[in-house]
């Protein structure tokens, strides 16, 4: 089947790889000059089943939301927000898991299933292709106080019931696992997630691009898609270079731009770009650098080891401008690195500073599946979980297009919910 993939971030490149493996004739359209130049460029690179749990992911997000009016870090808002943006923000802050029969719990079960499928697909892909990339196994969520640990009680009970690997560590065990941690910074303990994977997202996207090309996939860069039109043969794409191209089917993986493509069809997407920052620097002293990855809850900052580099990422900025960097957000990244791993990174002109969007839907779940428009499929809005869910989402849509069985319940990911 002749299929177009719109967008060449991690979601798009994973989608293209699944489709071309199935024998389809695939063309990938990307408005930027290469793969993974948007949200996938320099993100934290975390793949974590545990962080799909609303009581954990919402805690990470909402701890900044709750103190937004008096915080010097975390989620930055603007007085010029529209009613739509405030509505999105309020809805986004409300997720939690209640009893096992609640709708929230069932949504989480679906999200966890998709994350597990994605992890399986990543392991299979890595095993088949023997990919060589910068990354590590394992993650520590640092708990500064006993109160931090108590707030995770419900979430950990659910993780345990689902058989997810985790361990609560005291401070001494945490230092033994990450010996470079600065002991002068207050620490109660940590939540250890040994199965989490930390990987360089952009590097992996480039490796998958090479595999797609070996299987005859075609990439068209610096050409965006302005509109979708149904035709008897399938779907016609109106391109930014004033040409058009026809396909049997198309998969929209273009992040926040997807809303513009769907709006003429009467499909509303309550999606906003939540911007984050990262700094990446060469390792200065390996003994002072992290072994894998840590998450500092107080400052909402992630620190990871990616080969010979240290990456520090965090902050939530709604309605931001990718070219306008907030000085206070960057200061928090540098401060948190200094708090935990002083002397680990070479912070000089070689430091890469990046600001990128996380396209996020109001209910915190992505859209994965059919659009209701003949021949058009949707794969966007994954927010913080883009890398965690990328390969699972691609596998599901590839199966749906080929009319093969999908074992997961995908009801909660449909566009119809809006």
VEXVEXVO-47209 format. One record per residue (C-alpha): residue in three letters; chain; residue number from 1; x, y negated, z. Coordinates in nm, 2 decimals, decimal comma, m for minus. Layout:
<sites>
ALA  A  NUM  X  Y  Z
...
</sites>
This chain:
<sites>
UNK  A  1  0,00  0,00  0,00
UNK  A  2  0,12  m0,35  m0,08
UNK  A  3  0,13  m0,54  0,25
UNK  A  4  0,24  m0,89  0,36
UNK  A  5  0,37  m0,97  0,71
UNK  A  6  0,34  m1,33  0,81
UNK  A  7  0,62  m1,43  1,05
UNK  A  8  0,97  m1,28  1,10
UNK  A  9  1,01  m1,31  1,48
UNK  A  10  1,04  m1,00  1,69
UNK  A  11  0,67  m0,92  1,65
UNK  A  12  0,69  m0,96  1,27
UNK  A  13  1,01  m0,77  1,22
UNK  A  14  0,88  m0,48  1,43
UNK  A  15  0,56  m0,48  1,23
UNK  A  16  0,75  m0,48  0,90
UNK  A  17  0,97  m0,19  1,02
UNK  A  18  0,68  0,02  1,12
UNK  A  19  0,50  m0,04  0,79
UNK  A  20  0,80  0,02  0,57
UNK  A  21  0,87  0,34  0,76
UNK  A  22  0,52  0,45  0,66
UNK  A  23  0,61  0,41  0,30
UNK  A  24  0,43  0,08  0,24
UNK  A  25  0,55  m0,19  0,00
UNK  A  26  0,62  m0,47  0,25
UNK  A  27  0,70  m0,84  0,19
UNK  A  28  0,78  m1,06  0,49
UNK  A  29  0,71  m1,44  0,47
UNK  A  30  0,89  m1,67  0,72
UNK  A  31  0,89  m2,05  0,72
UNK  A  32  1,23  m2,07  0,88
UNK  A  33  1,57  m1,97  0,72
UNK  A  34  1,61  m1,63  0,89
UNK  A  35  1,46  m1,38  1,13
UNK  A  36  1,40  m1,46  1,50
UNK  A  37  1,46  m1,84  1,47
UNK  A  38  1,15  m1,93  1,67
UNK  A  39  1,03  m1,78  2,00
UNK  A  40  1,26  m1,48  1,96
UNK  A  41  1,59  m1,68  1,92
UNK  A  42  1,73  m1,71  2,27
UNK  A  43  1,46  m1,58  2,51
UNK  A  44  1,52  m1,38  2,83
UNK  A  45  1,51  m1,06  2,63
UNK  A  46  1,32  m0,86  2,91
UNK  A  47  1,13  m0,54  2,83
UNK  A  48  0,94  m0,45  3,14
UNK  A  49  0,63  m0,23  3,20
UNK  A  50  0,61  m0,35  3,56
UNK  A  51  0,58  m0,72  3,47
UNK  A  52  0,26  m0,65  3,27
UNK  A  53  0,08  m0,62  3,61
UNK  A  54  m0,13  m0,94  3,66
UNK  A  55  m0,04  m0,95  4,03
UNK  A  56  0,33  m0,98  3,94
UNK  A  57  0,31  m1,17  3,61
UNK  A  58  0,05  m1,41  3,74
UNK  A  59  0,25  m1,45  4,06
UNK  A  60  0,55  m1,55  3,85
UNK  A  61  0,34  m1,79  3,65
UNK  A  62  0,10  m1,92  3,91
UNK  A  63  0,35  m1,99  4,19
UNK  A  64  0,46  m2,29  3,97
UNK  A  65  0,10  m2,37  3,88
UNK  A  66  m0,01  m2,40  4,24
UNK  A  67  0,25  m2,66  4,32
UNK  A  68  0,25  m2,84  3,98
UNK  A  69  0,17  m3,18  4,12
UNK  A  70  0,46  m3,19  4,36
UNK  A  71  0,72  m2,96  4,21
UNK  A  72  1,05  m3,06  4,04
UNK  A  73  1,06  m2,73  3,86
UNK  A  74  0,83  m2,48  3,70
UNK  A  75  0,53  m2,58  3,49
UNK  A  76  0,54  m2,94  3,36
UNK  A  77  0,21  m3,10  3,26
UNK  A  78  0,12  m3,42  3,09
UNK  A  79  m0,15  m3,68  3,18
UNK  A  80  m0,24  m3,69  2,81
UNK  A  81  m0,37  m3,33  2,82
UNK  A  82  m0,69  m3,27  2,63
UNK  A  83  m0,99  m3,10  2,78
UNK  A  84  m0,90  m2,79  2,58
UNK  A  85  m0,56  m2,77  2,73
UNK  A  86  m0,68  m2,82  3,09
UNK  A  87  m0,94  m2,55  3,03
UNK  A  88  m0,67  m2,32  2,90
UNK  A  89  m0,45  m2,39  3,20
UNK  A  90  m0,72  m2,32  3,45
UNK  A  91  m0,83  m2,00  3,28
UNK  A  92  m0,47  m1,89  3,25
UNK  A  93  m0,41  m1,93  3,63
UNK  A  94  m0,69  m1,71  3,74
UNK  A  95  m0,58  m1,35  3,66
UNK  A  96  m0,55  m1,09  3,93
UNK  A  97  m0,62  m0,72  3,98
UNK  A  98  m0,90  m0,62  4,22
UNK  A  99  m1,04  m0,28  4,28
UNK  A  100  m0,96  0,01  4,04
UNK  A  101  m1,30  m0,02  3,86
UNK  A  102  m1,28  m0,39  3,80
UNK  A  103  m1,25  m0,54  3,45
UNK  A  104  m0,92  m0,69  3,54
UNK  A  105  m0,78  m0,35  3,64
UNK  A  106  m0,90  m0,19  3,32
UNK  A  107  m0,74  m0,47  3,12
UNK  A  108  m0,41  m0,41  3,30
UNK  A  109  m0,43  m0,04  3,23
UNK  A  110  m0,47  m0,11  2,86
UNK  A  111  m0,18  m0,36  2,87
UNK  A  112  0,04  m0,11  3,06
UNK  A  113  m0,05  0,16  2,81
UNK  A  114  0,07  m0,07  2,53
UNK  A  115  0,39  m0,15  2,71
UNK  A  116  0,46  0,21  2,77
UNK  A  117  0,40  0,29  2,40
UNK  A  118  0,64  0,00  2,31
UNK  A  119  0,91  0,14  2,54
UNK  A  120  0,87  0,48  2,38
UNK  A  121  0,89  0,33  2,03
UNK  A  122  1,20  0,13  2,13
UNK  A  123  1,37  0,44  2,26
UNK  A  124  1,28  0,64  1,94
UNK  A  125  1,40  0,36  1,71
UNK  A  126  1,72  0,32  1,91
UNK  A  127  1,78  0,70  1,90
UNK  A  128  1,71  0,73  1,53
UNK  A  129  1,91  0,43  1,41
UNK  A  130  2,18  0,43  1,68
UNK  A  131  2,16  0,05  1,72
UNK  A  132  2,45  m0,13  1,88
UNK  A  133  2,33  m0,44  2,07
UNK  A  134  2,40  m0,65  2,37
UNK  A  135  2,19  m0,54  2,66
UNK  A  136  2,16  m0,36  3,00
UNK  A  137  1,93  m0,14  3,20
UNK  A  138  1,76  m0,25  3,52
UNK  A  139  1,63  m0,57  3,68
UNK  A  140  1,61  m0,72  4,02
UNK  A  141  1,33  m0,95  4,13
UNK  A  142  1,50  m1,14  4,42
UNK  A  143  1,28  m1,19  4,73
UNK  A  144  1,40  m1,48  4,95
UNK  A  145  1,15  m1,42  5,23
UNK  A  146  0,95  m1,14  5,39
UNK  A  147  0,64  m1,32  5,28
UNK  A  148  0,75  m1,28  4,91
UNK  A  149  0,76  m0,91  4,97
UNK  A  150  0,42  m0,89  5,14
UNK  A  151  0,26  m1,07  4,85
UNK  A  152  0,35  m0,78  4,62
UNK  A  153  0,19  m0,51  4,83
UNK  A  154  m0,12  m0,46  4,61
UNK  A  155  0,08  m0,47  4,28
UNK  A  156  0,33  m0,22  4,41
UNK  A  157  0,05  0,01  4,51
UNK  A  158  m0,09  0,01  4,15
UNK  A  159  0,26  0,06  4,01
UNK  A  160  0,31  0,36  4,23
UNK  A  161  m0,02  0,51  4,13
UNK  A  162  0,08  0,48  3,77
UNK  A  163  0,42  0,65  3,83
UNK  A  164  0,63  0,34  3,74
UNK  A  165  0,98  0,34  3,89
UNK  A  166  1,06  0,08  4,15
UNK  A  167  1,23  0,04  4,48
UNK  A  168  1,22  m0,22  4,75
UNK  A  169  1,57  m0,31  4,86
UNK  A  170  1,70  m0,49  5,17
UNK  A  171  1,96  m0,76  5,13
UNK  A  172  2,25  m0,52  5,19
UNK  A  173  2,13  m0,28  4,92
UNK  A  174  2,07  m0,57  4,68
UNK  A  175  2,43  m0,69  4,72
UNK  A  176  2,56  m0,33  4,67
UNK  A  177  2,37  m0,32  4,34
UNK  A  178  2,47  m0,66  4,23
UNK  A  179  2,80  m0,72  4,41
UNK  A  180  2,86  m1,06  4,24
UNK  A  181  2,56  m1,22  4,41
UNK  A  182  2,65  m1,52  4,61
UNK  A  183  2,59  m1,43  4,98
UNK  A  184  2,55  m1,79  5,10
UNK  A  185  2,21  m1,81  4,92
UNK  A  186  1,93  m1,69  5,15
UNK  A  187  1,80  m1,34  5,05
UNK  A  188  1,55  m1,11  5,22
UNK  A  189  1,57  m0,83  4,96
UNK  A  190  1,47  m0,74  4,61
UNK  A  191  1,23  m0,54  4,40
UNK  A  192  1,45  m0,31  4,18
UNK  A  193  1,30  m0,21  3,84
UNK  A  194  1,55  0,05  3,71
UNK  A  195  1,37  0,13  3,38
UNK  A  196  1,35  m0,23  3,26
UNK  A  197  1,56  m0,31  2,95
UNK  A  198  1,74  m0,63  2,89
UNK  A  199  1,84  m0,69  2,53
UNK  A  200  1,94  m0,96  2,28
UNK  A  201  1,61  m1,01  2,10
UNK  A  202  1,75  m1,20  1,80
UNK  A  203  2,04  m0,95  1,75
UNK  A  204  1,79  m0,66  1,75
UNK  A  205  1,57  m0,85  1,50
UNK  A  206  1,87  m0,89  1,27
UNK  A  207  1,95  m0,52  1,30
UNK  A  208  1,59  m0,42  1,22
UNK  A  209  1,59  m0,66  0,92
UNK  A  210  1,89  m0,46  0,78
UNK  A  211  1,70  m0,14  0,82
UNK  A  212  1,39  m0,29  0,65
UNK  A  213  1,60  m0,40  0,36
UNK  A  214  1,74  m0,05  0,32
UNK  A  215  1,39  0,08  0,29
UNK  A  216  1,32  m0,18  0,02
UNK  A  217  1,13  m0,44  0,22
UNK  A  218  1,14  m0,79  0,07
UNK  A  219  1,21  m1,11  0,28
UNK  A  220  1,10  m1,45  0,16
UNK  A  221  1,25  m1,72  0,38
UNK  A  222  1,17  m2,09  0,41
UNK  A  223  0,82  m2,02  0,27
UNK  A  224  0,52  m2,05  0,50
UNK  A  225  0,16  m1,93  0,45
UNK  A  226  m0,09  m2,22  0,45
UNK  A  227  m0,41  m2,02  0,40
UNK  A  228  m0,57  m1,68  0,35
UNK  A  229  m0,83  m1,59  0,09
UNK  A  230  m1,01  m1,26  0,03
UNK  A  231  m1,01  m1,13  m0,32
UNK  A  232  m1,15  m0,81  m0,47
UNK  A  233  m0,81  m0,65  m0,46
UNK  A  234  m0,74  m0,75  m0,09
UNK  A  235  m0,59  m1,08  0,04
UNK  A  236  m0,44  m1,38  m0,14
UNK  A  237  m0,18  m1,59  0,04
UNK  A  238  m0,16  m1,96  m0,04
UNK  A  239  0,21  m2,04  0,01
UNK  A  240  0,39  m2,36  0,12
UNK  A  241  0,58  m2,37  m0,21
UNK  A  242  0,24  m2,42  m0,40
UNK  A  243  0,23  m2,07  m0,52
UNK  A  244  0,01  m1,77  m0,42
UNK  A  245  0,07  m1,40  m0,37
UNK  A  246  m0,18  m1,11  m0,36
UNK  A  247  m0,16  m0,81  m0,13
UNK  A  248  m0,39  m0,52  m0,03
UNK  A  249  m0,35  m0,63  0,33
UNK  A  250  m0,17  m0,89  0,55
UNK  A  251  m0,07  m0,89  0,91
UNK  A  252  m0,05  m1,23  1,09
UNK  A  253  0,24  m1,24  1,33
UNK  A  254  0,30  m1,62  1,32
UNK  A  255  0,25  m1,71  1,68
UNK  A  256  0,07  m2,04  1,75
UNK  A  257  0,05  m2,11  1,38
UNK  A  258  m0,19  m1,81  1,35
UNK  A  259  m0,47  m2,04  1,49
UNK  A  260  m0,45  m2,26  1,18
UNK  A  261  m0,48  m1,97  0,94
UNK  A  262  m0,79  m1,84  1,12
UNK  A  263  m0,97  m2,17  1,19
UNK  A  264  m1,12  m2,19  0,83
UNK  A  265  m1,28  m1,85  0,90
UNK  A  266  m1,46  m1,97  1,21
UNK  A  267  m1,22  m1,78  1,44
UNK  A  268  m1,12  m1,97  1,75
UNK  A  269  m0,80  m1,88  1,94
UNK  A  270  m0,76  m2,04  2,28
UNK  A  271  m0,38  m2,04  2,24
UNK  A  272  m0,11  m2,28  2,36
UNK  A  273  0,26  m2,30  2,33
UNK  A  274  0,42  m2,27  2,67
UNK  A  275  0,78  m2,38  2,62
UNK  A  276  1,08  m2,24  2,81
UNK  A  277  1,45  m2,31  2,82
UNK  A  278  1,76  m2,11  2,81
UNK  A  279  2,14  m2,16  2,84
UNK  A  280  2,38  m1,90  2,71
UNK  A  281  2,75  m1,91  2,78
UNK  A  282  3,05  m1,68  2,75
UNK  A  283  3,14  m1,48  3,06
UNK  A  284  3,42  m1,66  3,25
UNK  A  285  3,50  m1,40  3,50
UNK  A  286  3,34  m1,05  3,47
UNK  A  287  3,37  m0,98  3,84
UNK  A  288  3,15  m1,29  3,91
UNK  A  289  2,89  m1,21  3,65
UNK  A  290  2,57  m1,01  3,69
UNK  A  291  2,57  m0,64  3,60
UNK  A  292  2,22  m0,65  3,44
UNK  A  293  1,95  m0,90  3,52
UNK  A  294  1,79  m1,08  3,81
UNK  A  295  1,48  m1,30  3,85
UNK  A  296  1,48  m1,58  4,10
UNK  A  297  1,12  m1,64  4,21
UNK  A  298  1,17  m1,97  4,39
UNK  A  299  1,29  m2,14  4,07
UNK  A  300  1,12  m1,91  3,82
UNK  A  301  1,46  m1,84  3,65
UNK  A  302  1,60  m1,53  3,49
UNK  A  303  1,97  m1,46  3,47
UNK  A  304  2,09  m1,17  3,26
UNK  A  305  2,41  m1,02  3,12
UNK  A  306  2,41  m0,98  2,74
UNK  A  307  2,74  m0,83  2,65
UNK  A  308  3,01  m1,10  2,69
UNK  A  309  2,75  m1,37  2,76
UNK  A  310  2,54  m1,48  3,05
UNK  A  311  2,19  m1,61  2,97
UNK  A  312  1,99  m1,82  3,21
UNK  A  313  1,62  m1,88  3,12
UNK  A  314  1,31  m2,02  3,27
UNK  A  315  1,07  m2,31  3,31
UNK  A  316  0,71  m2,35  3,18
UNK  A  317  0,63  m2,67  2,98
UNK  A  318  0,29  m2,70  2,83
UNK  A  319  0,23  m2,93  2,53
UNK  A  320  0,60  m2,98  2,49
UNK  A  321  0,82  m3,08  2,20
UNK  A  322  1,09  m2,83  2,10
UNK  A  323  1,32  m3,12  2,02
UNK  A  324  1,26  m3,30  2,35
UNK  A  325  1,45  m3,13  2,63
UNK  A  326  1,36  m3,20  2,99
UNK  A  327  1,66  m3,28  3,20
UNK  A  328  1,51  m3,15  3,52
UNK  A  329  1,43  m2,81  3,37
UNK  A  330  1,79  m2,77  3,25
UNK  A  331  1,92  m2,87  3,59
UNK  A  332  1,72  m2,60  3,76
UNK  A  333  1,88  m2,34  3,52
UNK  A  334  2,23  m2,46  3,61
UNK  A  335  2,15  m2,48  3,98
UNK  A  336  2,01  m2,13  3,99
UNK  A  337  2,31  m1,99  3,82
UNK  A  338  2,53  m2,17  4,06
UNK  A  339  2,32  m2,04  4,36
UNK  A  340  2,37  m1,67  4,26
UNK  A  341  2,67  m1,64  4,03
UNK  A  342  2,91  m1,93  4,07
UNK  A  343  3,20  m1,90  3,84
UNK  A  344  3,04  m1,64  3,62
UNK  A  345  2,99  m1,84  3,30
UNK  A  346  3,21  m2,08  3,10
UNK  A  347  3,00  m2,39  3,11
UNK  A  348  3,14  m2,62  2,85
UNK  A  349  3,09  m2,72  2,49
UNK  A  350  3,04  m2,35  2,40
UNK  A  351  2,72  m2,34  2,60
UNK  A  352  2,41  m2,29  2,38
UNK  A  353  2,10  m2,48  2,50
UNK  A  354  1,77  m2,37  2,36
UNK  A  355  1,40  m2,46  2,40
UNK  A  356  1,14  m2,23  2,25
UNK  A  357  0,77  m2,17  2,26
UNK  A  358  0,58  m1,87  2,41
UNK  A  359  0,25  m1,86  2,22
UNK  A  360  0,00  m1,76  2,50
UNK  A  361  m0,37  m1,69  2,50
UNK  A  362  m0,59  m1,81  2,78
UNK  A  363  m0,66  m1,47  2,93
UNK  A  364  m0,29  m1,36  2,91
UNK  A  365  m0,35  m1,08  2,67
UNK  A  366  m0,24  m1,07  2,31
UNK  A  367  m0,45  m1,02  2,00
UNK  A  368  m0,37  m0,69  1,84
UNK  A  369  m0,58  m0,53  1,56
UNK  A  370  m0,83  m0,61  1,29
UNK  A  371  m0,95  m0,97  1,24
UNK  A  372  m1,29  m0,91  1,10
UNK  A  373  m1,17  m1,05  0,77
UNK  A  374  m1,13  m0,79  0,50
UNK  A  375  m0,76  m0,68  0,48
UNK  A  376  m0,64  m0,92  0,75
UNK  A  377  m0,48  m0,79  1,07
UNK  A  378  m0,36  m0,98  1,38
UNK  A  379  m0,06  m0,95  1,60
UNK  A  380  0,01  m1,26  1,81
UNK  A  381  m0,03  m1,44  2,15
UNK  A  382  0,19  m1,21  2,35
UNK  A  383  0,33  m1,49  2,57
UNK  A  384  0,61  m1,38  2,81
UNK  A  385  0,55  m1,02  2,70
UNK  A  386  0,64  m1,05  2,33
UNK  A  387  0,95  m0,84  2,35
UNK  A  388  0,79  m0,59  2,59
UNK  A  389  0,49  m0,53  2,36
UNK  A  390  0,64  m0,58  2,02
UNK  A  391  0,71  m0,23  1,90
UNK  A  392  0,39  m0,08  2,06
UNK  A  393  0,18  m0,35  1,90
UNK  A  394  0,34  m0,28  1,56
UNK  A  395  0,29  0,09  1,59
UNK  A  396  m0,08  0,05  1,68
UNK  A  397  m0,15  m0,18  1,38
UNK  A  398  0,04  0,04  1,14
UNK  A  399  m0,17  0,34  1,25
UNK  A  400  m0,49  0,14  1,22
UNK  A  401  m0,40  0,03  0,86
UNK  A  402  m0,32  0,39  0,76
UNK  A  403  m0,64  0,50  0,94
UNK  A  404  m0,45  0,73  1,17
UNK  A  405  m0,55  0,81  1,53
UNK  A  406  m0,47  0,55  1,80
UNK  A  407  m0,47  0,70  2,15
UNK  A  408  m0,48  0,37  2,34
UNK  A  409  m0,80  0,18  2,42
UNK  A  410  m0,75  m0,14  2,22
UNK  A  411  m1,08  m0,30  2,31
UNK  A  412  m0,93  m0,57  2,53
UNK  A  413  m0,70  m0,69  2,26
UNK  A  414  m0,96  m0,77  2,00
UNK  A  415  m1,01  m1,12  1,86
UNK  A  416  m1,39  m1,07  1,92
UNK  A  417  m1,34  m1,15  2,29
UNK  A  418  m1,31  m1,52  2,20
</sites>
